[in-house]
């Protein structure tokens, strides 16, 4: 079984709808595999007393979207009202102990992807899992803001584009993503991935590199796992990352829109969460290295 883990804020409910519809399209190509989709609606960072819409509006839509998803997968859609989950790292931290599955896909609600990506990710995992249990699989990406991401960038796009923030924010995600050729598995020498960019991580790897509580609810969870894999390799810890070639994804920056901006009052704790993660990042990596 594969678990798909999604965390949203109320203002992301429409993006979630598009993501779940796209996963439904993907389900057409899946056979002989079981899936669990967890969606956490984080209500803790909204001041509901100052908002023009109440929780019930978003809860009602979430229930409808769970019904849609139940047509092809097991589901665990739930609402965090009491700080059980206050950032995307929280469900990613807990998933490996919460669910009895083989691997997890961490997915943000703003990712644009093809109708066939889920099939190719699962096929890749089934091919590799027996011999490489500490496994990460990612799609390819469009060229991003610096060359460190080139290792998981589609080869044709490396020839066509320069690495820049302008390309990243101005590129049309619906014209730049999708299945663009014959797929394959390409092993990379290091580790590079975005946490919610349809990244598949084996449960065995997450069990060995658990995200510490002290790193907080948001930020650097992907960098923590990458760094532990890189530093752990120096001490004999064997993990690997593969890329599904010609399956391209990207974030929807160009057309991202929040229709609830005037109706919801958000509580901004991002700087606090980022600082907590930064303060505890190196000690957390060192704690892992010391266990090897």
TITOR-247438 format. One line per 2 residues: number of its first residue (from 0); for each residue x, z, y of C-alpha. Coordinates in Angstrom, 3 decimals. Example, Ala and Ser with C-alpha at 12.3 -4.5 7.8 and 13.67 -1.06 7.14 Angstrom:
<nodes>
0> 12.300/7.800/-4.500; 13.670/7.140/-1.060
</nodes>
This chain:
<nodes>
0> 0.000/0.000/0.000; 1.093/-0.736/3.555
2> 0.063/1.513/6.449; -0.408/-0.016/9.906
4> -0.017/2.592/12.651; -1.514/2.016/16.119
6> -1.709/4.435/19.056; -3.767/3.644/22.144
8> -4.880/5.160/25.413; -8.529/4.609/26.429
10> -7.601/1.844/28.863; -6.093/-0.109/25.961
12> -9.324/-0.314/23.951; -9.861/-4.023/24.746
14> -6.296/-4.861/23.734; -6.939/-2.964/20.503
16> -10.003/-5.117/19.894; -7.932/-8.296/20.192
18> -5.272/-6.861/17.885; -7.774/-5.845/15.211
20> -9.508/-9.221/15.370; -6.110/-10.861/14.863
22> -5.384/-8.587/11.893; -8.763/-9.567/10.479
24> -7.664/-13.212/10.710; -4.445/-12.261/8.928
26> -6.419/-10.667/6.101; -7.584/-14.126/5.026
28> -4.127/-14.774/3.569; -3.621/-11.423/1.848
30> -4.224/-10.831/-1.839; -3.301/-8.115/-4.332
32> -2.182/-5.703/-1.614; -3.881/-2.642/-0.204
34> -3.739/-1.747/3.475; -4.485/1.320/5.520
36> -4.979/1.010/9.273; -4.630/4.159/11.348
38> -5.724/4.027/14.976; -5.287/7.055/17.220
40> -7.270/7.119/20.458; -5.299/9.456/22.733
42> -7.729/11.092/25.185; -5.247/13.733/26.329
44> -3.709/11.750/29.181; -6.980/11.036/30.982
46> -8.577/13.389/33.496; -12.143/12.931/32.320
48> -13.577/15.158/35.060; -12.299/12.704/37.667
50> -13.120/9.528/35.741; -16.191/7.357/36.257
52> -16.508/6.587/32.538; -16.793/9.265/29.887
54> -15.225/9.535/26.455; -18.336/8.328/24.659
56> -17.896/4.803/26.002; -14.509/4.467/24.306
58> -15.462/6.414/21.190; -18.443/4.113/20.626
60> -16.251/1.022/20.821; -13.660/2.601/18.533
62> -16.342/3.200/15.892; -17.395/-0.443/16.058
64> -13.779/-1.570/15.686; -13.342/0.678/12.662
66> -16.322/-1.013/11.017; -14.698/-4.382/11.658
68> -11.431/-3.213/10.124; -13.125/-1.649/7.104
70> -14.125/-5.164/6.064; -10.565/-5.722/4.818
72> -8.627/-2.424/4.839; -8.910/1.304/4.374
74> -9.119/3.020/7.755; -8.302/6.257/9.513
76> -9.552/5.913/13.093; -9.489/9.213/14.913
78> -9.591/10.714/18.394; -7.020/13.134/19.755
80> -8.642/15.454/22.292; -6.489/18.545/21.787
82> -2.912/17.264/22.108; -2.563/16.418/18.419
84> -1.151/13.065/19.537; -0.061/12.574/23.131
86> 2.261/9.607/22.708; 2.999/6.733/20.331
88> 5.871/8.611/18.679; 3.534/11.303/17.348
90> 1.663/9.182/14.759; 4.892/7.391/13.861
92> 6.537/10.760/13.226; 3.695/12.025/11.046
94> 2.801/8.891/9.084; 5.422/9.268/6.354
96> 4.158/12.720/5.355; 0.480/11.989/6.013
98> 0.004/8.857/3.893; 0.982/7.943/0.349
100> 2.020/4.344/0.988; 5.105/2.200/0.394
102> 5.850/1.177/3.967; 4.516/1.296/7.501
104> 4.034/-1.312/10.185; 4.245/0.140/13.683
106> 2.101/-1.990/15.963; 1.424/-1.824/19.691
108> -1.892/-3.153/20.957; -0.283/-5.722/23.286
110> 1.598/-7.749/20.665; 0.686/-11.412/20.166
112> 1.288/-12.691/16.629; 0.258/-15.440/14.225
114> -2.514/-15.512/11.620; 0.080/-15.467/8.828
116> 2.531/-12.783/9.912; 1.080/-9.954/7.832
118> 1.252/-12.097/4.693; 4.891/-13.024/5.309
120> 5.886/-9.443/6.130; 4.338/-8.105/2.935
122> 5.802/-10.899/0.817; 9.213/-10.146/2.258
124> 8.830/-6.443/1.556; 7.753/-7.084/-2.038
126> 10.820/-9.268/-2.614; 13.290/-6.767/-1.158
128> 11.923/-3.281/-1.818; 13.277/-2.745/-5.335
130> 16.921/-3.405/-4.494; 16.898/-2.253/-0.853
132> 14.631/0.780/-0.540; 15.888/1.850/2.917
134> 14.435/-1.213/4.529; 13.370/-2.561/7.924
136> 11.737/-5.973/8.353; 10.893/-7.532/11.702
138> 9.457/-10.808/12.950; 11.567/-12.964/15.230
140> 11.143/-12.692/18.984; 11.433/-14.846/22.061
142> 14.593/-14.380/24.072; 14.532/-11.114/25.993
144> 16.309/-9.580/28.946; 19.810/-9.276/27.452
146> 21.875/-10.717/24.623; 21.712/-7.597/22.439
148> 18.314/-8.893/21.237; 19.687/-12.288/20.225
150> 20.245/-11.059/16.669; 16.479/-11.128/16.022
152> 15.664/-14.039/18.348; 14.465/-17.355/16.978
154> 17.432/-19.739/16.744; 15.704/-22.603/18.583
156> 14.869/-20.304/21.485; 18.510/-19.233/21.726
158> 19.336/-22.848/22.508; 16.502/-23.378/24.982
160> 16.442/-20.240/27.092; 18.643/-17.768/28.921
162> 18.292/-14.029/28.472; 16.533/-12.721/31.566
164> 13.762/-10.413/32.707; 12.081/-13.364/34.403
166> 11.639/-15.191/31.125; 10.414/-12.020/29.487
168> 7.690/-11.300/32.024; 6.693/-14.851/32.974
170> 6.540/-16.460/29.522; 3.081/-17.352/28.190
172> 2.727/-15.293/24.996; 0.031/-17.516/23.519
174> 2.214/-20.625/23.781; 5.496/-18.947/22.836
176> 4.534/-17.135/19.624; 3.289/-17.966/16.173
178> 4.471/-19.661/13.012; 6.906/-22.383/14.093
180> 8.420/-23.555/10.816; 9.266/-22.644/7.258
182> 9.765/-18.918/6.853; 12.630/-17.122/5.182
184> 14.395/-13.771/5.048; 17.506/-13.468/7.185
186> 19.607/-10.317/6.859; 21.289/-9.082/10.021
188> 24.532/-7.128/10.156; 23.233/-4.380/12.406
190> 19.865/-2.896/13.401; 17.681/-4.041/16.281
192> 13.924/-3.745/16.668; 11.163/-2.631/18.976
194> 9.150/0.247/17.586; 5.680/-1.261/17.964
196> 6.642/-4.926/17.624; 5.101/-5.367/14.160
198> 8.118/-3.546/12.728; 7.893/-2.742/9.003
200> 9.814/0.347/7.868; 9.843/1.560/4.287
202> 8.491/5.038/3.708; 11.696/5.886/1.864
204> 13.720/5.196/5.000; 11.369/7.224/7.206
206> 11.584/10.113/4.758; 15.366/10.046/5.043
208> 15.399/9.620/8.837; 12.427/11.654/10.067
210> 11.856/11.626/13.819; 12.477/15.215/14.977
212> 9.721/17.118/16.768; 12.128/18.019/19.546
214> 12.355/14.373/20.639; 8.812/14.641/21.902
216> 5.766/12.358/21.818; 7.181/9.197/23.382
218> 10.354/7.116/23.810; 13.537/6.360/21.834
220> 11.953/6.698/18.390; 13.083/3.174/17.472
222> 16.529/3.698/19.012; 16.874/6.957/17.086
224> 16.272/5.232/13.739; 18.557/2.321/14.666
226> 21.362/4.653/15.717; 21.022/6.804/12.607
228> 21.224/3.684/10.427; 24.305/2.413/12.280
230> 26.139/5.734/12.347; 24.998/6.643/8.854
232> 26.470/3.439/7.459; 29.910/4.724/8.463
234> 29.357/7.640/6.083; 27.925/5.613/3.221
236> 24.231/5.666/4.094; 22.838/2.313/2.987
238> 20.003/0.791/4.972; 19.251/-2.821/5.825
240> 17.245/-4.965/8.223; 15.846/-8.421/7.600
242> 14.103/-10.866/9.900; 11.207/-13.136/8.935
244> 12.420/-16.434/10.344; 10.060/-18.657/12.327
246> 7.384/-15.977/12.736; 7.630/-15.220/16.462
248> 5.947/-12.353/18.292; 6.111/-11.007/21.824
250> 4.424/-8.571/24.164; 1.629/-9.874/26.353
252> 3.184/-9.200/29.752; 1.911/-12.253/31.602
254> -1.789/-11.642/30.975; -1.876/-7.873/30.587
256> -4.832/-6.485/32.522; -6.410/-3.055/32.805
258> -10.124/-3.445/33.621; -10.557/0.329/33.652
260> -8.073/1.067/36.424; -10.793/2.007/38.926
262> -12.831/3.916/36.340; -10.297/6.162/34.632
264> -7.980/8.737/36.171; -4.770/8.866/34.173
266> -2.440/11.831/33.786; 1.121/10.529/34.098
268> 3.580/12.503/31.977; 5.853/9.557/31.192
270> 8.888/10.871/33.089; 8.555/14.221/31.333
272> 8.337/12.613/27.896; 11.247/10.260/28.597
274> 13.460/13.133/29.725; 12.617/15.179/26.632
276> 13.591/12.271/24.394; 16.819/11.635/26.293
278> 17.829/15.312/26.246; 17.353/15.581/22.501
280> 18.483/12.139/21.376; 22.176/12.785/20.703
282> 21.637/16.233/19.146; 19.002/14.706/16.854
284> 21.329/11.902/15.742; 24.086/14.443/15.126
286> 21.708/16.560/13.051; 21.006/13.569/10.831
288> 24.661/12.605/10.482; 25.513/16.169/9.494
290> 23.115/15.941/6.545; 25.061/13.067/4.968
</nodes>
